[in-house]
């Protein structure tokens, strides 16, 4: 049975505290992990929205590399 983990992130330090626990789960089992943040689908992203997107991509890249 494959399990899916949904991880909502908003770029805050508080939200990022879950990443440590998430790493422990991913090491022990094969879960599909979905990282979620709110980024409107506008053609041009604002500075804040771009920062959220880059943060989410950074978390994803760190998890994949580990």
Jmol script that loads the backbone (N, CA, C; Angstrom):
load data "model"
ATOM      1  N   UNK A   1       0.841  -1.180   0.000  1.00  0.00           N
ATOM      2  CA  UNK A   1       0.000   0.000   0.000  1.00  0.00           C
ATOM      3  C   UNK A   1       0.887   1.245   0.000  1.00  0.00           C
ATOM      4  N   UNK A   2       0.706   2.069  -1.002  1.00  0.00           N
ATOM      5  CA  UNK A   2       1.482   3.304  -1.076  1.00  0.00           C
ATOM      6  C   UNK A   2       0.757   4.391  -0.303  1.00  0.00           C
ATOM      7  N   UNK A   3       1.506   5.120   0.467  1.00  0.00           N
ATOM      8  CA  UNK A   3       0.941   6.222   1.248  1.00  0.00           C
ATOM      9  C   UNK A   3       1.415   7.533   0.679  1.00  0.00           C
ATOM     10  N   UNK A   4       0.574   8.519   0.817  1.00  0.00           N
ATOM     11  CA  UNK A   4       0.886   9.856   0.309  1.00  0.00           C
ATOM     12  C   UNK A   4       0.913  10.813   1.503  1.00  0.00           C
ATOM     13  N   UNK A   5       1.940  11.646   1.550  1.00  0.00           N
ATOM     14  CA  UNK A   5       2.073  12.646   2.603  1.00  0.00           C
ATOM     15  C   UNK A   5       1.940  14.017   1.965  1.00  0.00           C
ATOM     16  N   UNK A   6       1.010  14.818   2.454  1.00  0.00           N
ATOM     17  CA  UNK A   6       0.811  16.186   1.981  1.00  0.00           C
ATOM     18  C   UNK A   6       1.457  17.127   2.987  1.00  0.00           C
ATOM     19  N   UNK A   7       2.383  17.959   2.518  1.00  0.00           N
ATOM     20  CA  UNK A   7       3.126  18.865   3.388  1.00  0.00           C
ATOM     21  C   UNK A   7       2.877  20.300   2.948  1.00  0.00           C
ATOM     22  N   UNK A   8       1.992  21.020   3.655  1.00  0.00           N
ATOM     23  CA  UNK A   8       1.769  22.424   3.309  1.00  0.00           C
ATOM     24  C   UNK A   8       2.896  23.295   3.878  1.00  0.00           C
ATOM     25  N   UNK A   9       3.478  24.119   3.034  1.00  0.00           N
ATOM     26  CA  UNK A   9       4.563  25.013   3.448  1.00  0.00           C
ATOM     27  C   UNK A   9       4.225  26.435   3.024  1.00  0.00           C
ATOM     28  N   UNK A  10       4.539  27.386   3.896  1.00  0.00           N
ATOM     29  CA  UNK A  10       4.281  28.785   3.558  1.00  0.00           C
ATOM     30  C   UNK A  10       5.549  29.626   3.593  1.00  0.00           C
ATOM     31  N   UNK A  11       6.692  28.963   3.725  1.00  0.00           N
ATOM     32  CA  UNK A  11       7.963  29.680   3.748  1.00  0.00           C
ATOM     33  C   UNK A  11       8.390  30.133   5.131  1.00  0.00           C
ATOM     34  N   UNK A  12       7.547  29.889   6.132  1.00  0.00           N
ATOM     35  CA  UNK A  12       7.888  30.328   7.487  1.00  0.00           C
ATOM     36  C   UNK A  12       8.774  29.298   8.180  1.00  0.00           C
ATOM     37  N   UNK A  13       9.507  29.751   9.169  1.00  0.00           N
ATOM     38  CA  UNK A  13      10.358  28.873   9.965  1.00  0.00           C
ATOM     39  C   UNK A  13       9.508  27.837  10.691  1.00  0.00           C
ATOM     40  N   UNK A  14       8.369  28.243  11.184  1.00  0.00           N
ATOM     41  CA  UNK A  14       7.473  27.329  11.888  1.00  0.00           C
ATOM     42  C   UNK A  14       7.024  26.185  10.976  1.00  0.00           C
ATOM     43  N   UNK A  15       6.601  26.506   9.775  1.00  0.00           N
ATOM     44  CA  UNK A  15       6.154  25.468   8.840  1.00  0.00           C
ATOM     45  C   UNK A  15       7.304  24.546   8.448  1.00  0.00           C
ATOM     46  N   UNK A  16       8.509  25.086   8.332  1.00  0.00           N
ATOM     47  CA  UNK A  16       9.660  24.285   7.916  1.00  0.00           C
ATOM     48  C   UNK A  16      10.124  23.304   8.992  1.00  0.00           C
ATOM     49  N   UNK A  17       9.641  23.448  10.213  1.00  0.00           N
ATOM     50  CA  UNK A  17      10.032  22.518  11.275  1.00  0.00           C
ATOM     51  C   UNK A  17       9.573  21.095  10.977  1.00  0.00           C
ATOM     52  N   UNK A  18       8.575  20.937  10.144  1.00  0.00           N
ATOM     53  CA  UNK A  18       8.094  19.603   9.799  1.00  0.00           C
ATOM     54  C   UNK A  18       9.088  18.842   8.929  1.00  0.00           C
ATOM     55  N   UNK A  19       9.995  19.534   8.267  1.00  0.00           N
ATOM     56  CA  UNK A  19      10.923  18.896   7.329  1.00  0.00           C
ATOM     57  C   UNK A  19      11.797  17.865   8.038  1.00  0.00           C
ATOM     58  N   UNK A  20      12.234  18.138   9.254  1.00  0.00           N
ATOM     59  CA  UNK A  20      13.054  17.178  10.000  1.00  0.00           C
ATOM     60  C   UNK A  20      12.289  15.880  10.217  1.00  0.00           C
ATOM     61  N   UNK A  21      11.037  15.991  10.636  1.00  0.00           N
ATOM     62  CA  UNK A  21      10.213  14.798  10.844  1.00  0.00           C
ATOM     63  C   UNK A  21       9.938  14.089   9.522  1.00  0.00           C
ATOM     64  N   UNK A  22       9.733  14.857   8.483  1.00  0.00           N
ATOM     65  CA  UNK A  22       9.467  14.285   7.171  1.00  0.00           C
ATOM     66  C   UNK A  22      10.656  13.463   6.686  1.00  0.00           C
ATOM     67  N   UNK A  23      11.862  13.951   6.897  1.00  0.00           N
ATOM     68  CA  UNK A  23      13.058  13.203   6.498  1.00  0.00           C
ATOM     69  C   UNK A  23      13.091  11.844   7.185  1.00  0.00           C
ATOM     70  N   UNK A  24      12.748  11.809   8.465  1.00  0.00           N
ATOM     71  CA  UNK A  24      12.737  10.538   9.208  1.00  0.00           C
ATOM     72  C   UNK A  24      11.733   9.559   8.616  1.00  0.00           C
ATOM     73  N   UNK A  25      10.569  10.052   8.239  1.00  0.00           N
ATOM     74  CA  UNK A  25       9.555   9.189   7.624  1.00  0.00           C
ATOM     75  C   UNK A  25      10.016   8.649   6.278  1.00  0.00           C
ATOM     76  N   UNK A  26      10.630   9.507   5.486  1.00  0.00           N
ATOM     77  CA  UNK A  26      11.033   9.105   4.140  1.00  0.00           C
ATOM     78  C   UNK A  26      12.180   8.107   4.157  1.00  0.00           C
ATOM     79  N   UNK A  27      13.035   8.173   5.169  1.00  0.00           N
ATOM     80  CA  UNK A  27      14.152   7.229   5.271  1.00  0.00           C
ATOM     81  C   UNK A  27      13.627   5.830   5.589  1.00  0.00           C
ATOM     82  N   UNK A  28      12.590   5.745   6.405  1.00  0.00           N
ATOM     83  CA  UNK A  28      12.068   4.456   6.858  1.00  0.00           C
ATOM     84  C   UNK A  28      11.105   3.791   5.894  1.00  0.00           C
ATOM     85  N   UNK A  29      10.503   4.543   5.010  1.00  0.00           N
ATOM     86  CA  UNK A  29       9.483   3.948   4.150  1.00  0.00           C
ATOM     87  C   UNK A  29       9.411   4.664   2.805  1.00  0.00           C
ATOM     88  N   UNK A  30       8.664   4.060   1.921  1.00  0.00           N
ATOM     89  CA  UNK A  30       8.515   4.591   0.566  1.00  0.00           C
ATOM     90  C   UNK A  30       7.173   5.301   0.456  1.00  0.00           C
ATOM     91  N   UNK A  31       7.158   6.587   0.776  1.00  0.00           N
ATOM     92  CA  UNK A  31       5.943   7.381   0.701  1.00  0.00           C
ATOM     93  C   UNK A  31       6.056   8.384  -0.442  1.00  0.00           C
ATOM     94  N   UNK A  32       4.948   8.604  -1.108  1.00  0.00           N
ATOM     95  CA  UNK A  32       4.901   9.704  -2.062  1.00  0.00           C
ATOM     96  C   UNK A  32       4.687  10.970  -1.247  1.00  0.00           C
ATOM     97  N   UNK A  33       5.492  11.991  -1.501  1.00  0.00           N
ATOM     98  CA  UNK A  33       5.400  13.235  -0.748  1.00  0.00           C
ATOM     99  C   UNK A  33       5.012  14.362  -1.684  1.00  0.00           C
ATOM    100  N   UNK A  34       3.983  15.105  -1.285  1.00  0.00           N
ATOM    101  CA  UNK A  34       3.503  16.240  -2.063  1.00  0.00           C
ATOM    102  C   UNK A  34       3.746  17.501  -1.238  1.00  0.00           C
ATOM    103  N   UNK A  35       4.593  18.394  -1.744  1.00  0.00           N
ATOM    104  CA  UNK A  35       4.839  19.678  -1.097  1.00  0.00           C
ATOM    105  C   UNK A  35       3.875  20.691  -1.685  1.00  0.00           C
ATOM    106  N   UNK A  36       3.229  21.459  -0.827  1.00  0.00           N
ATOM    107  CA  UNK A  36       2.178  22.362  -1.267  1.00  0.00           C
ATOM    108  C   UNK A  36       2.421  23.766  -0.737  1.00  0.00           C
ATOM    109  N   UNK A  37       2.295  24.737  -1.621  1.00  0.00           N
ATOM    110  CA  UNK A  37       2.313  26.138  -1.216  1.00  0.00           C
ATOM    111  C   UNK A  37       1.361  26.885  -2.135  1.00  0.00           C
ATOM    112  N   UNK A  38       0.972  28.055  -1.737  1.00  0.00           N
ATOM    113  CA  UNK A  38       0.042  28.841  -2.534  1.00  0.00           C
ATOM    114  C   UNK A  38       0.818  29.794  -3.427  1.00  0.00           C
ATOM    115  N   UNK A  39       0.705  29.587  -4.725  1.00  0.00           N
ATOM    116  CA  UNK A  39       1.310  30.476  -5.714  1.00  0.00           C
ATOM    117  C   UNK A  39       0.271  30.693  -6.804  1.00  0.00           C
ATOM    118  N   UNK A  40      -0.271  31.884  -6.889  1.00  0.00           N
ATOM    119  CA  UNK A  40      -1.282  32.141  -7.921  1.00  0.00           C
ATOM    120  C   UNK A  40      -0.735  31.892  -9.326  1.00  0.00           C
ATOM    121  N   UNK A  41      -1.603  31.578 -10.244  1.00  0.00           N
ATOM    122  CA  UNK A  41      -1.190  31.245 -11.600  1.00  0.00           C
ATOM    123  C   UNK A  41      -0.987  32.438 -12.507  1.00  0.00           C
ATOM    124  N   UNK A  42      -0.681  33.586 -11.949  1.00  0.00           N
ATOM    125  CA  UNK A  42      -0.465  34.790 -12.752  1.00  0.00           C
ATOM    126  C   UNK A  42       0.763  34.618 -13.639  1.00  0.00           C
ATOM    127  N   UNK A  43       0.759  35.299 -14.766  1.00  0.00           N
ATOM    128  CA  UNK A  43       1.874  35.205 -15.704  1.00  0.00           C
ATOM    129  C   UNK A  43       3.172  35.695 -15.068  1.00  0.00           C
ATOM    130  N   UNK A  44       3.094  36.779 -14.326  1.00  0.00           N
ATOM    131  CA  UNK A  44       4.282  37.298 -13.650  1.00  0.00           C
ATOM    132  C   UNK A  44       4.062  37.220 -12.151  1.00  0.00           C
ATOM    133  N   UNK A  45       4.983  36.573 -11.474  1.00  0.00           N
ATOM    134  CA  UNK A  45       4.866  36.404 -10.037  1.00  0.00           C
ATOM    135  C   UNK A  45       5.444  37.606  -9.307  1.00  0.00           C
ATOM    136  N   UNK A  46       4.812  37.962  -8.205  1.00  0.00           N
ATOM    137  CA  UNK A  46       5.352  39.035  -7.377  1.00  0.00           C
ATOM    138  C   UNK A  46       6.607  38.531  -6.674  1.00  0.00           C
ATOM    139  N   UNK A  47       7.316  39.422  -6.039  1.00  0.00           N
ATOM    140  CA  UNK A  47       8.548  39.067  -5.321  1.00  0.00           C
ATOM    141  C   UNK A  47       8.245  38.047  -4.233  1.00  0.00           C
ATOM    142  N   UNK A  48       7.166  38.244  -3.483  1.00  0.00           N
ATOM    143  CA  UNK A  48       6.799  37.325  -2.405  1.00  0.00           C
ATOM    144  C   UNK A  48       6.429  35.959  -2.974  1.00  0.00           C
ATOM    145  N   UNK A  49       5.640  35.948  -4.025  1.00  0.00           N
ATOM    146  CA  UNK A  49       5.232  34.689  -4.640  1.00  0.00           C
ATOM    147  C   UNK A  49       6.428  33.938  -5.220  1.00  0.00           C
ATOM    148  N   UNK A  50       7.344  34.665  -5.831  1.00  0.00           N
ATOM    149  CA  UNK A  50       8.552  34.046  -6.382  1.00  0.00           C
ATOM    150  C   UNK A  50       9.397  33.456  -5.244  1.00  0.00           C
ATOM    151  N   UNK A  51       9.491  34.151  -4.125  1.00  0.00           N
ATOM    152  CA  UNK A  51      10.244  33.645  -2.971  1.00  0.00           C
ATOM    153  C   UNK A  51       9.618  32.363  -2.448  1.00  0.00           C
ATOM    154  N   UNK A  52       8.278  32.309  -2.391  1.00  0.00           N
ATOM    155  CA  UNK A  52       7.591  31.083  -1.945  1.00  0.00           C
ATOM    156  C   UNK A  52       7.911  29.922  -2.877  1.00  0.00           C
ATOM    157  N   UNK A  53       7.869  30.178  -4.162  1.00  0.00           N
ATOM    158  CA  UNK A  53       8.133  29.131  -5.137  1.00  0.00           C
ATOM    159  C   UNK A  53       9.576  28.643  -5.024  1.00  0.00           C
ATOM    160  N   UNK A  54      10.516  29.547  -4.895  1.00  0.00           N
ATOM    161  CA  UNK A  54      11.923  29.173  -4.776  1.00  0.00           C
ATOM    162  C   UNK A  54      12.174  28.399  -3.483  1.00  0.00           C
ATOM    163  N   UNK A  55      11.503  28.795  -2.414  1.00  0.00           N
ATOM    164  CA  UNK A  55      11.643  28.094  -1.140  1.00  0.00           C
ATOM    165  C   UNK A  55      11.155  26.652  -1.282  1.00  0.00           C
ATOM    166  N   UNK A  56       9.993  26.481  -1.866  1.00  0.00           N
ATOM    167  CA  UNK A  56       9.418  25.154  -2.064  1.00  0.00           C
ATOM    168  C   UNK A  56      10.337  24.290  -2.922  1.00  0.00           C
ATOM    169  N   UNK A  57      10.880  24.852  -3.979  1.00  0.00           N
ATOM    170  CA  UNK A  57      11.797  24.112  -4.835  1.00  0.00           C
ATOM    171  C   UNK A  57      13.074  23.740  -4.082  1.00  0.00           C
ATOM    172  N   UNK A  58      13.547  24.624  -3.208  1.00  0.00           N
ATOM    173  CA  UNK A  58      14.737  24.342  -2.418  1.00  0.00           C
ATOM    174  C   UNK A  58      14.506  23.185  -1.448  1.00  0.00           C
ATOM    175  N   UNK A  59      13.339  23.177  -0.796  1.00  0.00           N
ATOM    176  CA  UNK A  59      12.996  22.082   0.108  1.00  0.00           C
ATOM    177  C   UNK A  59      12.922  20.772  -0.673  1.00  0.00           C
ATOM    178  N   UNK A  60      12.258  20.822  -1.831  1.00  0.00           N
ATOM    179  CA  UNK A  60      12.138  19.625  -2.674  1.00  0.00           C
ATOM    180  C   UNK A  60      13.524  19.098  -3.063  1.00  0.00           C
ATOM    181  N   UNK A  61      14.386  19.983  -3.533  1.00  0.00           N
ATOM    182  CA  UNK A  61      15.720  19.562  -3.977  1.00  0.00           C
ATOM    183  C   UNK A  61      16.516  18.954  -2.820  1.00  0.00           C
ATOM    184  N   UNK A  62      16.413  19.543  -1.641  1.00  0.00           N
ATOM    185  CA  UNK A  62      17.132  19.013  -0.471  1.00  0.00           C
ATOM    186  C   UNK A  62      16.627  17.631  -0.100  1.00  0.00           C
ATOM    187  N   UNK A  63      15.318  17.431  -0.142  1.00  0.00           N
ATOM    188  CA  UNK A  63      14.756  16.119   0.186  1.00  0.00           C
ATOM    189  C   UNK A  63      15.150  15.068  -0.847  1.00  0.00           C
ATOM    190  N   UNK A  64      15.145  15.439  -2.104  1.00  0.00           N
ATOM    191  CA  UNK A  64      15.501  14.496  -3.162  1.00  0.00           C
ATOM    192  C   UNK A  64      16.971  14.093  -3.049  1.00  0.00           C
ATOM    193  N   UNK A  65      17.831  15.056  -2.760  1.00  0.00           N
ATOM    194  CA  UNK A  65      19.258  14.755  -2.686  1.00  0.00           C
ATOM    195  C   UNK A  65      19.622  13.911  -1.467  1.00  0.00           C
ATOM    196  N   UNK A  66      18.797  13.971  -0.439  1.00  0.00           N
ATOM    197  CA  UNK A  66      19.083  13.184   0.766  1.00  0.00           C
ATOM    198  C   UNK A  66      18.490  11.812   0.643  1.00  0.00           C
TER     199      UNK A  66
END
end "model"
wireframe off; spacefill off
backbone 0.3
color backbone group
